Amino acid sequence: MRGHPRAAILGRMTAPVSVTPVLVVHGGSGRISPEHHTAAVAGTHAAAIAGQRVLLDAGRCEDAVVAAVRVLEDDPAFNAGRGACMNRDGEFEHDAAIMRSRDLRSGAVAGIRAIRDPVLVARLVMEQTRHCLLTGEGAEALARAHSVGHFGRDEVWTPKAEAAYREVLEGRGAADNRADTVGAVALDNDGHLCAAGSTGGILFKLPGRVGDTPLCGSGFYAHPVLGACCTTGVGEAILTHLLAYEALRAAAEQPGAAQQIAERLCAEISGRWSNAAVGLILVRPDGEVAIAHASEHMSWALARGATTPESGLGRR
Ligand code: GLY
C-alpha cells in the first residue's frame, strides 16, 4: 500500500476467507536476568499454545490474543498482572489495551490499580462502552460494574517485583530497561486481526505515569489492510514515535520486508533514546510476521496454523 495513511483507513474493511491462522506473543523487550531466561521462554511458549488453541477452534482473533495475554498476566515471570513492577511509591498501576481490525474498535485502561487481569477490562472498554481509553478509578468502576477483574495487592505482588523495587530504592540497581511487558497479535481463520498488550509499566515510575501500552498507534494497532502490531520496551521512546502504526505502515509499503523494517525502526528509536529497550511483534493480513527488538532480550513465541509454536529469547 502506498500513499497517504488515509488510503489505509478507507481501504478494504472486509477480510478474505480461509487463511492460515497466526499468533505471535512477546514477553517484553529489555534485560532479563539469566536466572529468569528459562521461565521467560516457557511462559511465552505456553501463551502461544493458549492462543493457538483458540484459533484452531475457529475462535476469533480477539479471543486468541486475550487468551494468550491472560496466560502471561498470570505468570509471575512477566511484568503484567501478577508479577507487575511497582511504581516509586511501591504501588501497582497497570496499563492494557486491545484493538481489532474488523471495525477498528479498541479499548484500553491506564493507571488501573493492583489488578491481575487488566486486559479483560480493556476488552470491556472496547465491547461495552463508546470510549477507547479509561483511566484509574473510572476503569476500576467499569470493571466492578461488570464483575470483571481480580483486584488487590495480593493478586499481583510477587517476590521478584519486591526484590526489583528494593534494589532501586536502596541504590543497588537501575530501573532502566527492565523487561517483561507482554503482548500478542493474531490473524484468525476469517482473516481478521487483533492486537493486545498488558503491563505494569516501568519500574519506579512516577505515580500516574502512562507508557505506550494503552496508547493507540503507539503501543498497539490493528487494521484490515495494514495488520496488527504490539510494541514493548521503554514507553517514552515508543510513544513519541507512534511505533505500532509506523511499523505497520512501513511494512505495508514493502511486502516481504516486515522483519528488516521492524528491526530498523527498533534500532533507530532505541538509538535516539539513549539505547532504550524497544521491541515489537506484528502480523500482516497475508500472514507475514516480524519479531524484532533493540535490547538485550525479548522473549517471544510464534504459532502458525497447527504447527508446534517456535519460541526464543533473542532474534528469531
Ligand atoms: N512498554 C511499557 C511501558 O513503558 O509502560
Residues whose N, C-alpha, C, O or C-beta is under 5 A from the ligand:
A	BS01	LIG	T181 T199 G201 I202 G211 D212 T213 T232 G233 V234 G235 E236
